[in-house]
């Protein structure tokens, strides 16, 4: 069994155009009308065409679903990395604040000692 190619995790899906619901309704109405006309004239050809279109659209939907899962996984990794960096930053800030506080205490002690 051949190994299927895994999706490209760096693929940019932002170039996919957004289709409005009005455009979908218009296209689907035209498609239904076309199929009705074809079924009246050539039922066998219409059925073959319908089956082919269903297969193509099913494949496209599966690819879109896979692209969504890939993108979702990418976003989860990015969010986790940002959260980790934020925690490290907060930890470093606490350490730095503690160091500054100790130095300030030493300076205050030195200042009071000198008076």
Secondary structure, DSSP 8 states (H G I E B T S, - for coil): --------TT---TTS----HHHHHHHHHHHHHHHHHHHHH-HHHHHHHHHHHHHHHHHHHHHHHHHHHHHHHHHHHHHHHHHHHHHHHHHHHHHHHHHHHHHHHHHHHHHHHH-
